């Protein structure tokens, strides 16, 4: 399957800031569901974070409520 991502933090304007990968389809088990995506969008906040050069991911501490 085709995926888009990055392997290193580059300025958003850099040609290779996002690159195309090819990965095998994930294995569907139990209650899993494999969904074919036809379209997607980019969150403007994510673009701002990439543009700022922020390299550390936030660590969240939370509890999963069911």
CHARMM-style PDB file with segment names, atoms N, HN, CA, C and O in Angstrom:
ATOM      1  N   UNK     1       0.839  -1.171   0.000  1.00  0.00      PROA
ATOM      2  CA  UNK     1       0.000   0.000   0.000  1.00  0.00      PROA
ATOM      3  C   UNK     1       0.886   1.236   0.000  1.00  0.00      PROA
ATOM      4  O   UNK     1       2.022   1.195   0.472  1.00  0.00      PROA
ATOM      5  N   UNK     2       0.369   2.318  -0.524  1.00  0.00      PROA
ATOM      6  HN  UNK     2      -0.553   2.351  -0.907  1.00  0.00      PROA
ATOM      7  CA  UNK     2       1.125   3.566  -0.587  1.00  0.00      PROA
ATOM      8  C   UNK     2       0.929   4.346   0.707  1.00  0.00      PROA
ATOM      9  O   UNK     2      -0.198   4.502   1.177  1.00  0.00      PROA
ATOM     10  N   UNK     3       2.026   4.837   1.283  1.00  0.00      PROA
ATOM     11  HN  UNK     3       2.941   4.710   0.901  1.00  0.00      PROA
ATOM     12  CA  UNK     3       1.959   5.688   2.465  1.00  0.00      PROA
ATOM     13  C   UNK     3       2.823   6.916   2.240  1.00  0.00      PROA
ATOM     14  O   UNK     3       3.781   6.878   1.468  1.00  0.00      PROA
ATOM     15  N   UNK     4       2.486   7.994   2.909  1.00  0.00      PROA
ATOM     16  HN  UNK     4       1.707   8.025   3.536  1.00  0.00      PROA
ATOM     17  CA  UNK     4       3.248   9.234   2.838  1.00  0.00      PROA
ATOM     18  C   UNK     4       3.741   9.542   4.242  1.00  0.00      PROA
ATOM     19  O   UNK     4       2.968   9.464   5.197  1.00  0.00      PROA
ATOM     20  N   UNK     5       5.018   9.893   4.383  1.00  0.00      PROA
ATOM     21  HN  UNK     5       5.646   9.957   3.607  1.00  0.00      PROA
ATOM     22  CA  UNK     5       5.561  10.188   5.706  1.00  0.00      PROA
ATOM     23  C   UNK     5       6.905  10.865   5.606  1.00  0.00      PROA
ATOM     24  O   UNK     5       7.275  11.390   4.557  1.00  0.00      PROA
ATOM     25  N   UNK     6       7.641  10.848   6.716  1.00  0.00      PROA
ATOM     26  HN  UNK     6       7.340  10.421   7.569  1.00  0.00      PROA
ATOM     27  CA  UNK     6       8.976  11.437   6.712  1.00  0.00      PROA
ATOM     28  C   UNK     6       9.902  10.604   7.578  1.00  0.00      PROA
ATOM     29  O   UNK     6       9.465   9.933   8.513  1.00  0.00      PROA
ATOM     30  N   UNK     7      11.192  10.654   7.253  1.00  0.00      PROA
ATOM     31  HN  UNK     7      11.547  11.199   6.493  1.00  0.00      PROA
ATOM     32  CA  UNK     7      12.192   9.919   8.014  1.00  0.00      PROA
ATOM     33  C   UNK     7      13.094  10.860   8.793  1.00  0.00      PROA
ATOM     34  O   UNK     7      13.814  10.428   9.694  1.00  0.00      PROA
ATOM     35  N   UNK     8      13.062  12.141   8.454  1.00  0.00      PROA
ATOM     36  HN  UNK     8      12.477  12.492   7.722  1.00  0.00      PROA
ATOM     37  CA  UNK     8      13.837  13.149   9.166  1.00  0.00      PROA
ATOM     38  C   UNK     8      13.091  14.475   9.112  1.00  0.00      PROA
ATOM     39  O   UNK     8      12.308  14.725   8.195  1.00  0.00      PROA
ATOM     40  N   UNK     9      13.345  15.320  10.106  1.00  0.00      PROA
ATOM     41  HN  UNK     9      13.981  15.117  10.851  1.00  0.00      PROA
ATOM     42  CA  UNK     9      12.689  16.627  10.154  1.00  0.00      PROA
ATOM     43  C   UNK     9      13.385  17.567   9.180  1.00  0.00      PROA
ATOM     44  O   UNK     9      14.566  17.877   9.334  1.00  0.00      PROA
ATOM     45  N   UNK    10      12.647  18.010   8.187  1.00  0.00      PROA
ATOM     46  HN  UNK    10      11.687  17.757   8.061  1.00  0.00      PROA
ATOM     47  CA  UNK    10      13.139  18.969   7.205  1.00  0.00      PROA
ATOM     48  C   UNK    10      12.163  20.136   7.155  1.00  0.00      PROA
ATOM     49  O   UNK    10      11.009  19.987   7.558  1.00  0.00      PROA
ATOM     50  N   UNK    11      12.602  21.295   6.670  1.00  0.00      PROA
ATOM     51  HN  UNK    11      13.539  21.416   6.343  1.00  0.00      PROA
ATOM     52  CA  UNK    11      11.651  22.395   6.489  1.00  0.00      PROA
ATOM     53  C   UNK    11      10.514  21.949   5.573  1.00  0.00      PROA
ATOM     54  O   UNK    11      10.737  21.200   4.622  1.00  0.00      PROA
ATOM     55  N   UNK    12       9.300  22.406   5.858  1.00  0.00      PROA
ATOM     56  HN  UNK    12       9.119  23.014   6.631  1.00  0.00      PROA
ATOM     57  CA  UNK    12       8.134  21.977   5.088  1.00  0.00      PROA
ATOM     58  C   UNK    12       8.287  22.323   3.610  1.00  0.00      PROA
ATOM     59  O   UNK    12       7.672  21.683   2.758  1.00  0.00      PROA
ATOM     60  N   UNK    13       9.104  23.332   3.300  1.00  0.00      PROA
ATOM     61  HN  UNK    13       9.604  23.852   3.993  1.00  0.00      PROA
ATOM     62  CA  UNK    13       9.300  23.726   1.907  1.00  0.00      PROA
ATOM     63  C   UNK    13      10.275  22.802   1.168  1.00  0.00      PROA
ATOM     64  O   UNK    13      10.349  22.840  -0.060  1.00  0.00      PROA
ATOM     65  N   UNK    14      11.018  21.976   1.904  1.00  0.00      PROA
ATOM     66  HN  UNK    14      10.958  21.945   2.902  1.00  0.00      PROA
ATOM     67  CA  UNK    14      11.997  21.082   1.281  1.00  0.00      PROA
ATOM     68  C   UNK    14      11.290  20.035   0.419  1.00  0.00      PROA
ATOM     69  O   UNK    14      10.234  19.518   0.782  1.00  0.00      PROA
ATOM     70  N   UNK    15      11.888  19.742  -0.711  1.00  0.00      PROA
ATOM     71  HN  UNK    15      12.746  20.162  -1.006  1.00  0.00      PROA
ATOM     72  CA  UNK    15      11.309  18.780  -1.655  1.00  0.00      PROA
ATOM     73  C   UNK    15      11.043  17.416  -1.008  1.00  0.00      PROA
ATOM     74  O   UNK    15      10.035  16.776  -1.305  1.00  0.00      PROA
ATOM     75  N   UNK    16      11.930  16.979  -0.138  1.00  0.00      PROA
ATOM     76  HN  UNK    16      12.749  17.499   0.104  1.00  0.00      PROA
ATOM     77  CA  UNK    16      11.810  15.657   0.487  1.00  0.00      PROA
ATOM     78  C   UNK    16      11.247  15.713   1.907  1.00  0.00      PROA
ATOM     79  O   UNK    16      11.458  14.781   2.684  1.00  0.00      PROA
ATOM     80  N   UNK    17      10.532  16.788   2.262  1.00  0.00      PROA
ATOM     81  HN  UNK    17      10.361  17.544   1.630  1.00  0.00      PROA
ATOM     82  CA  UNK    17       9.985  16.863   3.621  1.00  0.00      PROA
ATOM     83  C   UNK    17       8.939  15.773   3.850  1.00  0.00      PROA
ATOM     84  O   UNK    17       8.808  15.273   4.967  1.00  0.00      PROA
ATOM     85  N   UNK    18       8.203  15.404   2.822  1.00  0.00      PROA
ATOM     86  HN  UNK    18       8.310  15.811   1.915  1.00  0.00      PROA
ATOM     87  CA  UNK    18       7.291  14.258   2.862  1.00  0.00      PROA
ATOM     88  C   UNK    18       7.628  13.359   1.684  1.00  0.00      PROA
ATOM     89  O   UNK    18       7.773  13.831   0.556  1.00  0.00      PROA
ATOM     90  N   UNK    19       7.752  12.069   1.945  1.00  0.00      PROA
ATOM     91  HN  UNK    19       7.635  11.686   2.861  1.00  0.00      PROA
ATOM     92  CA  UNK    19       8.118  11.146   0.877  1.00  0.00      PROA
ATOM     93  C   UNK    19       7.123   9.985   0.830  1.00  0.00      PROA
ATOM     94  O   UNK    19       6.426   9.702   1.804  1.00  0.00      PROA
ATOM     95  N   UNK    20       7.075   9.334  -0.308  1.00  0.00      PROA
ATOM     96  HN  UNK    20       7.641   9.564  -1.100  1.00  0.00      PROA
ATOM     97  CA  UNK    20       6.164   8.212  -0.514  1.00  0.00      PROA
ATOM     98  C   UNK    20       6.870   6.904  -0.173  1.00  0.00      PROA
ATOM     99  O   UNK    20       8.002   6.665  -0.596  1.00  0.00      PROA
ATOM    100  N   UNK    21       6.190   6.065   0.595  1.00  0.00      PROA
ATOM    101  HN  UNK    21       5.271   6.259   0.939  1.00  0.00      PROA
ATOM    102  CA  UNK    21       6.686   4.744   0.957  1.00  0.00      PROA
ATOM    103  C   UNK    21       5.751   3.691   0.379  1.00  0.00      PROA
ATOM    104  O   UNK    21       4.603   3.984   0.045  1.00  0.00      PROA
ATOM    105  N   UNK    22       6.242   2.485   0.266  1.00  0.00      PROA
ATOM    106  HN  UNK    22       7.175   2.247   0.537  1.00  0.00      PROA
ATOM    107  CA  UNK    22       5.399   1.355  -0.093  1.00  0.00      PROA
ATOM    108  C   UNK    22       5.508   0.346   1.043  1.00  0.00      PROA
ATOM    109  O   UNK    22       6.607  -0.073   1.404  1.00  0.00      PROA
ATOM    110  N   UNK    23       4.366  -0.041   1.604  1.00  0.00      PROA
ATOM    111  HN  UNK    23       3.473   0.301   1.310  1.00  0.00      PROA
ATOM    112  CA  UNK    23       4.344  -0.987   2.713  1.00  0.00      PROA
ATOM    113  C   UNK    23       3.331  -2.086   2.418  1.00  0.00      PROA
ATOM    114  O   UNK    23       2.379  -1.865   1.670  1.00  0.00      PROA
ATOM    115  N   UNK    24       3.528  -3.270   3.000  1.00  0.00      PROA
ATOM    116  HN  UNK    24       4.302  -3.449   3.607  1.00  0.00      PROA
ATOM    117  CA  UNK    24       2.535  -4.332   2.803  1.00  0.00      PROA
ATOM    118  C   UNK    24       1.231  -3.973   3.513  1.00  0.00      PROA
ATOM    119  O   UNK    24       1.237  -3.232   4.496  1.00  0.00      PROA
ATOM    120  N   UNK    25       0.127  -4.495   3.018  1.00  0.00      PROA
ATOM    121  HN  UNK    25       0.122  -5.097   2.220  1.00  0.00      PROA
ATOM    122  CA  UNK    25      -1.157  -4.283   3.687  1.00  0.00      PROA
ATOM    123  C   UNK    25      -1.103  -4.899   5.080  1.00  0.00      PROA
ATOM    124  O   UNK    25      -0.553  -5.987   5.250  1.00  0.00      PROA
ATOM    125  N   UNK    26      -1.666  -4.221   6.078  1.00  0.00      PROA
ATOM    126  HN  UNK    26      -2.113  -3.337   5.939  1.00  0.00      PROA
ATOM    127  CA  UNK    26      -1.682  -4.805   7.418  1.00  0.00      PROA
ATOM    128  C   UNK    26      -2.583  -6.034   7.465  1.00  0.00      PROA
ATOM    129  O   UNK    26      -3.545  -6.140   6.705  1.00  0.00      PROA
ATOM    130  N   UNK    27      -2.265  -6.949   8.355  1.00  0.00      PROA
ATOM    131  HN  UNK    27      -1.484  -6.863   8.973  1.00  0.00      PROA
ATOM    132  CA  UNK    27      -3.067  -8.160   8.515  1.00  0.00      PROA
ATOM    133  C   UNK    27      -4.308  -7.840   9.344  1.00  0.00      PROA
ATOM    134  O   UNK    27      -4.206  -7.276  10.434  1.00  0.00      PROA
ATOM    135  N   UNK    28      -5.458  -8.197   8.832  1.00  0.00      PROA
ATOM    136  HN  UNK    28      -5.541  -8.655   7.947  1.00  0.00      PROA
ATOM    137  CA  UNK    28      -6.723  -7.940   9.524  1.00  0.00      PROA
ATOM    138  C   UNK    28      -7.046  -9.142  10.403  1.00  0.00      PROA
ATOM    139  O   UNK    28      -7.084 -10.276   9.925  1.00  0.00      PROA
ATOM    140  N   UNK    29      -7.281  -8.888  11.705  1.00  0.00      PROA
ATOM    141  HN  UNK    29      -7.250  -7.968  12.093  1.00  0.00      PROA
ATOM    142  CA  UNK    29      -7.582  -9.963  12.657  1.00  0.00      PROA
ATOM    143  C   UNK    29      -8.778  -9.570  13.511  1.00  0.00      PROA
ATOM    144  O   UNK    29      -9.048  -8.384  13.703  1.00  0.00      PROA
ATOM    145  N   UNK    30      -9.489 -10.557  14.018  1.00  0.00      PROA
ATOM    146  HN  UNK    30      -9.270 -11.521  13.862  1.00  0.00      PROA
ATOM    147  CA  UNK    30     -10.554 -10.324  14.988  1.00  0.00      PROA
ATOM    148  C   UNK    30     -11.562  -9.278  14.557  1.00  0.00      PROA
ATOM    149  O   UNK    30     -12.254  -9.443  13.551  1.00  0.00      PROA
ATOM    150  N   UNK    31     -11.641  -8.213  15.315  1.00  0.00      PROA
ATOM    151  HN  UNK    31     -11.079  -8.079  16.131  1.00  0.00      PROA
ATOM    152  CA  UNK    31     -12.599  -7.139  15.058  1.00  0.00      PROA
ATOM    153  C   UNK    31     -11.988  -5.998  14.246  1.00  0.00      PROA
ATOM    154  O   UNK    31     -12.583  -4.923  14.164  1.00  0.00      PROA
ATOM    155  N   UNK    32     -10.822  -6.205  13.648  1.00  0.00      PROA
ATOM    156  HN  UNK    32     -10.339  -7.078  13.715  1.00  0.00      PROA
ATOM    157  CA  UNK    32     -10.173  -5.170  12.838  1.00  0.00      PROA
ATOM    158  C   UNK    32     -10.964  -4.909  11.568  1.00  0.00      PROA
ATOM    159  O   UNK    32     -11.737  -5.751  11.111  1.00  0.00      PROA
ATOM    160  N   UNK    33     -10.758  -3.743  11.016  1.00  0.00      PROA
ATOM    161  HN  UNK    33     -10.130  -3.059  11.387  1.00  0.00      PROA
ATOM    162  CA  UNK    33     -11.415  -3.353   9.778  1.00  0.00      PROA
ATOM    163  C   UNK    33     -10.388  -2.645   8.910  1.00  0.00      PROA
ATOM    164  O   UNK    33      -9.744  -1.701   9.367  1.00  0.00      PROA
ATOM    165  N   UNK    34     -10.222  -3.080   7.675  1.00  0.00      PROA
ATOM    166  HN  UNK    34     -10.745  -3.848   7.304  1.00  0.00      PROA
ATOM    167  CA  UNK    34      -9.308  -2.444   6.737  1.00  0.00      PROA
ATOM    168  C   UNK    34     -10.117  -1.493   5.866  1.00  0.00      PROA
ATOM    169  O   UNK    34     -11.071  -1.909   5.208  1.00  0.00      PROA
ATOM    170  N   UNK    35      -9.736  -0.212   5.859  1.00  0.00      PROA
ATOM    171  HN  UNK    35      -8.961   0.126   6.393  1.00  0.00      PROA
ATOM    172  CA  UNK    35     -10.493   0.823   5.161  1.00  0.00      PROA
ATOM    173  C   UNK    35      -9.646   1.399   4.040  1.00  0.00      PROA
ATOM    174  O   UNK    35      -8.477   1.725   4.249  1.00  0.00      PROA
ATOM    175  N   UNK    36     -10.224   1.529   2.852  1.00  0.00      PROA
ATOM    176  HN  UNK    36     -11.174   1.265   2.682  1.00  0.00      PROA
ATOM    177  CA  UNK    36      -9.537   2.154   1.730  1.00  0.00      PROA
ATOM    178  C   UNK    36      -9.815   3.659   1.776  1.00  0.00      PROA
ATOM    179  O   UNK    36     -10.970   4.084   1.756  1.00  0.00      PROA
ATOM    180  N   UNK    37      -8.749   4.456   1.837  1.00  0.00      PROA
ATOM    181  HN  UNK    37      -7.811   4.110   1.853  1.00  0.00      PROA
ATOM    182  CA  UNK    37      -8.875   5.913   1.908  1.00  0.00      PROA
ATOM    183  C   UNK    37      -8.863   6.474   0.491  1.00  0.00      PROA
ATOM    184  O   UNK    37      -7.975   6.159  -0.301  1.00  0.00      PROA
ATOM    185  N   UNK    38      -9.849   7.303   0.179  1.00  0.00      PROA
ATOM    186  HN  UNK    38     -10.570   7.559   0.823  1.00  0.00      PROA
ATOM    187  CA  UNK    38      -9.933   7.925  -1.146  1.00  0.00      PROA
ATOM    188  C   UNK    38      -9.410   9.354  -1.145  1.00  0.00      PROA
ATOM    189  O   UNK    38      -8.955   9.849  -2.176  1.00  0.00      PROA
ATOM    190  N   UNK    39      -9.473  10.021   0.005  1.00  0.00      PROA
ATOM    191  HN  UNK    39      -9.843   9.618   0.843  1.00  0.00      PROA
ATOM    192  CA  UNK    39      -9.021  11.411   0.100  1.00  0.00      PROA
ATOM    193  C   UNK    39      -8.576  11.686   1.527  1.00  0.00      PROA
ATOM    194  O   UNK    39      -8.973  10.983   2.457  1.00  0.00      PROA
ATOM    195  N   UNK    40      -7.765  12.693   1.693  1.00  0.00      PROA
ATOM    196  HN  UNK    40      -7.443  13.264   0.938  1.00  0.00      PROA
ATOM    197  CA  UNK    40      -7.300  13.098   3.017  1.00  0.00      PROA
ATOM    198  C   UNK    40      -7.056  14.597   3.009  1.00  0.00      PROA
ATOM    199  O   UNK    40      -7.150  15.240   1.963  1.00  0.00      PROA
ATOM    200  N   UNK    41      -6.747  15.151   4.160  1.00  0.00      PROA
ATOM    201  HN  UNK    41      -6.670  14.629   5.009  1.00  0.00      PROA
ATOM    202  CA  UNK    41      -6.455  16.582   4.244  1.00  0.00      PROA
ATOM    203  C   UNK    41      -5.282  16.792   5.188  1.00  0.00      PROA
ATOM    204  O   UNK    41      -4.846  15.866   5.871  1.00  0.00      PROA
ATOM    205  N   UNK    42      -4.784  18.003   5.217  1.00  0.00      PROA
ATOM    206  HN  UNK    42      -5.138  18.756   4.662  1.00  0.00      PROA
ATOM    207  CA  UNK    42      -3.675  18.358   6.091  1.00  0.00      PROA
ATOM    208  C   UNK    42      -4.171  19.402   7.081  1.00  0.00      PROA
ATOM    209  O   UNK    42      -4.761  20.409   6.689  1.00  0.00      PROA
ATOM    210  N   UNK    43      -3.933  19.162   8.353  1.00  0.00      PROA
ATOM    211  HN  UNK    43      -3.454  18.344   8.672  1.00  0.00      PROA
ATOM    212  CA  UNK    43      -4.313  20.091   9.404  1.00  0.00      PROA
ATOM    213  C   UNK    43      -3.350  21.280   9.383  1.00  0.00      PROA
ATOM    214  O   UNK    43      -2.138  21.072   9.439  1.00  0.00      PROA
ATOM    215  N   UNK    44      -3.847  22.525   9.303  1.00  0.00      PROA
ATOM    216  HN  UNK    44      -4.831  22.695   9.257  1.00  0.00      PROA
ATOM    217  CA  UNK    44      -2.962  23.697   9.289  1.00  0.00      PROA
ATOM    218  C   UNK    44      -2.052  23.776  10.518  1.00  0.00      PROA
ATOM    219  O   UNK    44      -0.944  24.304  10.423  1.00  0.00      PROA
ATOM    220  N   UNK    45      -2.496  23.266  11.660  1.00  0.00      PROA
ATOM    221  HN  UNK    45      -3.396  22.837  11.736  1.00  0.00      PROA
ATOM    222  CA  UNK    45      -1.655  23.269  12.857  1.00  0.00      PROA
ATOM    223  C   UNK    45      -0.443  22.359  12.642  1.00  0.00      PROA
ATOM    224  O   UNK    45       0.667  22.701  13.050  1.00  0.00      PROA
ATOM    225  N   UNK    46      -0.650  21.206  12.005  1.00  0.00      PROA
ATOM    226  HN  UNK    46      -1.551  20.928  11.673  1.00  0.00      PROA
ATOM    227  CA  UNK    46       0.463  20.304  11.711  1.00  0.00      PROA
ATOM    228  C   UNK    46       1.483  20.969  10.796  1.00  0.00      PROA
ATOM    229  O   UNK    46       2.689  20.797  10.979  1.00  0.00      PROA
ATOM    230  N   UNK    47       1.007  21.723   9.818  1.00  0.00      PROA
ATOM    231  HN  UNK    47       0.028  21.862   9.669  1.00  0.00      PROA
ATOM    232  CA  UNK    47       1.920  22.451   8.923  1.00  0.00      PROA
ATOM    233  C   UNK    47       2.727  23.451   9.734  1.00  0.00      PROA
ATOM    234  O   UNK    47       3.933  23.586   9.526  1.00  0.00      PROA
ATOM    235  N   UNK    48       2.076  24.156  10.657  1.00  0.00      PROA
ATOM    236  HN  UNK    48       1.097  24.046  10.826  1.00  0.00      PROA
ATOM    237  CA  UNK    48       2.778  25.121  11.505  1.00  0.00      PROA
ATOM    238  C   UNK    48       3.830  24.469  12.375  1.00  0.00      PROA
ATOM    239  O   UNK    48       4.923  25.008  12.544  1.00  0.00      PROA
ATOM    240  N   UNK    49       3.506  23.311  12.929  1.00  0.00      PROA
ATOM    241  HN  UNK    49       2.618  22.873  12.792  1.00  0.00      PROA
ATOM    242  CA  UNK    49       4.472  22.585  13.758  1.00  0.00      PROA
ATOM    243  C   UNK    49       5.660  22.155  12.915  1.00  0.00      PROA
ATOM    244  O   UNK    49       6.805  22.317  13.339  1.00  0.00      PROA
ATOM    245  N   UNK    50       5.411  21.604  11.716  1.00  0.00      PROA
ATOM    246  HN  UNK    50       4.482  21.472  11.371  1.00  0.00      PROA
ATOM    247  CA  UNK    50       6.505  21.205  10.828  1.00  0.00      PROA
ATOM    248  C   UNK    50       7.339  22.408  10.418  1.00  0.00      PROA
ATOM    249  O   UNK    50       8.565  22.323  10.348  1.00  0.00      PROA
ATOM    250  N   UNK    51       6.674  23.536  10.144  1.00  0.00      PROA
ATOM    251  HN  UNK    51       5.678  23.606  10.201  1.00  0.00      PROA
ATOM    252  CA  UNK    51       7.370  24.740   9.700  1.00  0.00      PROA
ATOM    253  C   UNK    51       8.260  25.298  10.810  1.00  0.00      PROA
ATOM    254  O   UNK    51       9.311  25.872  10.526  1.00  0.00      PROA
ATOM    255  N   UNK    52       7.850  25.137  12.068  1.00  0.00      PROA
ATOM    256  HN  UNK    52       6.996  24.671  12.298  1.00  0.00      PROA
ATOM    257  CA  UNK    52       8.604  25.701  13.193  1.00  0.00      PROA
ATOM    258  C   UNK    52       9.886  24.928  13.471  1.00  0.00      PROA
ATOM    259  O   UNK    52      10.779  25.433  14.152  1.00  0.00      PROA
ATOM    260  N   UNK    53       9.985  23.709  12.953  1.00  0.00      PROA
ATOM    261  HN  UNK    53       9.260  23.298  12.400  1.00  0.00      PROA
ATOM    262  CA  UNK    53      11.178  22.907  13.201  1.00  0.00      PROA
ATOM    263  C   UNK    53      11.144  22.210  14.551  1.00  0.00      PROA
ATOM    264  O   UNK    53      12.166  21.687  14.994  1.00  0.00      PROA
ATOM    265  N   UNK    54       9.986  22.190  15.220  1.00  0.00      PROA
ATOM    266  HN  UNK    54       9.156  22.615  14.860  1.00  0.00      PROA
ATOM    267  CA  UNK    54       9.851  21.524  16.512  1.00  0.00      PROA
ATOM    268  C   UNK    54      10.125  20.043  16.324  1.00  0.00      PROA
ATOM    269  O   UNK    54       9.449  19.382  15.535  1.00  0.00      PROA
ATOM    270  N   UNK    55      11.103  19.516  17.035  1.00  0.00      PROA
ATOM    271  HN  UNK    55      11.652  20.053  17.676  1.00  0.00      PROA
ATOM    272  CA  UNK    55      11.558  18.154  16.779  1.00  0.00      PROA
ATOM    273  C   UNK    55      11.173  17.143  17.862  1.00  0.00      PROA
ATOM    274  O   UNK    55      11.407  15.946  17.690  1.00  0.00      PROA
ATOM    275  N   UNK    56      10.603  17.590  18.945  1.00  0.00      PROA
ATOM    276  HN  UNK    56      10.414  18.562  19.084  1.00  0.00      PROA
ATOM    277  CA  UNK    56      10.297  16.671  20.032  1.00  0.00      PROA
ATOM    278  C   UNK    56       8.786  16.485  20.129  1.00  0.00      PROA
ATOM    279  O   UNK    56       8.039  17.463  20.134  1.00  0.00      PROA
ATOM    280  N   UNK    57       8.340  15.245  20.206  1.00  0.00      PROA
ATOM    281  HN  UNK    57       8.947  14.451  20.202  1.00  0.00      PROA
ATOM    282  CA  UNK    57       6.916  14.969  20.339  1.00  0.00      PROA
ATOM    283  C   UNK    57       6.487  15.160  21.789  1.00  0.00      PROA
ATOM    284  O   UNK    57       7.226  14.833  22.717  1.00  0.00      PROA
ATOM    285  N   UNK    58       5.296  15.688  21.966  1.00  0.00      PROA
ATOM    286  HN  UNK    58       4.696  15.954  21.212  1.00  0.00      PROA
ATOM    287  CA  UNK    58       4.766  15.877  23.314  1.00  0.00      PROA
ATOM    288  C   UNK    58       4.475  14.524  23.950  1.00  0.00      PROA
ATOM    289  O   UNK    58       4.002  13.606  23.280  1.00  0.00      PROA
ATOM    290  N   UNK    59       4.755  14.405  25.231  1.00  0.00      PROA
ATOM    291  HN  UNK    59       5.139  15.151  25.775  1.00  0.00      PROA
ATOM    292  CA  UNK    59       4.450  13.174  25.957  1.00  0.00      PROA
ATOM    293  C   UNK    59       3.153  13.408  26.721  1.00  0.00      PROA
ATOM    294  O   UNK    59       3.068  14.311  27.553  1.00  0.00      PROA
ATOM    295  N   UNK    60       2.159  12.601  26.439  1.00  0.00      PROA
ATOM    296  HN  UNK    60       2.228  11.867  25.763  1.00  0.00      PROA
ATOM    297  CA  UNK    60       0.864  12.739  27.087  1.00  0.00      PROA
ATOM    298  C   UNK    60       0.701  11.657  28.134  1.00  0.00      PROA
ATOM    299  O   UNK    60       1.056  10.500  27.910  1.00  0.00      PROA
ATOM    300  N   UNK    61       0.165  12.042  29.270  1.00  0.00      PROA
ATOM    301  HN  UNK    61      -0.123  12.982  29.452  1.00  0.00      PROA
ATOM    302  CA  UNK    61      -0.106  11.085  30.335  1.00  0.00      PROA
ATOM    303  C   UNK    61      -1.609  11.067  30.540  1.00  0.00      PROA
ATOM    304  O   UNK    61      -2.191  12.075  30.941  1.00  0.00      PROA
ATOM    305  N   UNK    62      -2.240   9.947  30.272  1.00  0.00      PROA
ATOM    306  HN  UNK    62      -1.767   9.128  29.946  1.00  0.00      PROA
ATOM    307  CA  UNK    62      -3.691   9.903  30.387  1.00  0.00      PROA
ATOM    308  C   UNK    62      -4.174   8.516  30.744  1.00  0.00      PROA
ATOM    309  O   UNK    62      -3.401   7.560  30.805  1.00  0.00      PROA
ATOM    310  N   UNK    63      -5.457   8.430  30.978  1.00  0.00      PROA
ATOM    311  HN  UNK    63      -6.085   9.207  30.929  1.00  0.00      PROA
ATOM    312  CA  UNK    63      -6.102   7.173  31.316  1.00  0.00      PROA
ATOM    313  C   UNK    63      -7.176   6.884  30.287  1.00  0.00      PROA
ATOM    314  O   UNK    63      -7.967   7.766  29.954  1.00  0.00      PROA
ATOM    315  N   UNK    64      -7.216   5.682  29.786  1.00  0.00      PROA
ATOM    316  HN  UNK    64      -6.574   4.964  30.056  1.00  0.00      PROA
ATOM    317  CA  UNK    64      -8.237   5.270  28.833  1.00  0.00      PROA
ATOM    318  C   UNK    64      -9.483   4.867  29.602  1.00  0.00      PROA
ATOM    319  O   UNK    64      -9.449   3.960  30.434  1.00  0.00      PROA
ATOM    320  N   UNK    65     -10.582   5.551  29.315  1.00  0.00      PROA
ATOM    321  HN  UNK    65     -10.610   6.288  28.639  1.00  0.00      PROA
ATOM    322  CA  UNK    65     -11.856   5.236  29.957  1.00  0.00      PROA
ATOM    323  C   UNK    65     -12.715   4.456  28.982  1.00  0.00      PROA
ATOM    324  O   UNK    65     -12.846   4.851  27.823  1.00  0.00      PROA
ATOM    325  N   UNK    66     -13.293   3.373  29.423  1.00  0.00      PROA
ATOM    326  HN  UNK    66     -13.186   3.053  30.364  1.00  0.00      PROA
ATOM    327  CA  UNK    66     -14.140   2.567  28.543  1.00  0.00      PROA
ATOM    328  C   UNK    66     -15.573   2.625  28.977  1.00  0.00      PROA
ATOM    329  OT1 UNK    66     -16.433   2.005  28.352  1.00  0.00      PROA
TER     330      UNK     66
END
